């Protein structure tokens, strides 16, 4: 499995648990079966998309080479 895909699925899983399970429980809402089932594909797709976006947005490392003085004639 590719790194970006695995990290996207983990990220989507964490967000799924947080938004579908924990937040409603903390606010006193009951968990609905429909919401739990419909959240799974939604957060899988969202996690994969975020993993892909994060893969493409890696910062470019700039090398810090010292400039050598140019010889004057």
RAQUI-V837340 format. One record per backbone hydrogen bond with DSSP energy under -0.5 kcal/mol. CO is the residue of the C=O (numbers start at 1). NH is the residue of the N-H. E is the energy in kcal/mol with one decimal. If there is no record, write none. Layout:
BEGIN
CO;NH;E, CO;NH;E
END
This chain:
BEGIN
2;6;-2.4, 3;7;-2.7, 4;8;-1.9, 5;9;-2.3, 6;10;-2.3, 7;11;-2.5, 8;12;-2.6, 9;13;-2.3, 10;14;-2.4, 11;15;-2.3, 12;16;-2.3, 13;17;-2.4, 14;18;-2.3, 15;19;-3.1, 16;20;-2.7, 16;21;-0.7, 17;21;-1.2, 17;22;-2.4, 18;23;-2.5, 21;25;-1.5, 22;26;-2.6, 23;27;-1.7, 24;29;-2.4, 25;28;-0.7, 32;36;-2.0, 33;37;-2.4, 34;38;-2.7, 35;39;-1.5, 36;40;-0.8, 37;40;-0.5, 37;41;-0.7, 38;42;-1.1, 39;43;-2.6, 40;44;-1.9, 41;45;-2.4, 42;46;-2.3, 43;47;-2.3, 44;48;-2.4, 45;49;-2.4, 46;50;-2.6, 47;51;-2.6, 48;52;-2.2, 49;53;-2.5, 50;54;-2.9, 51;55;-1.7, 52;56;-1.9, 53;57;-1.4, 55;58;-0.9, 59;61;-0.5, 63;65;-1.0
END
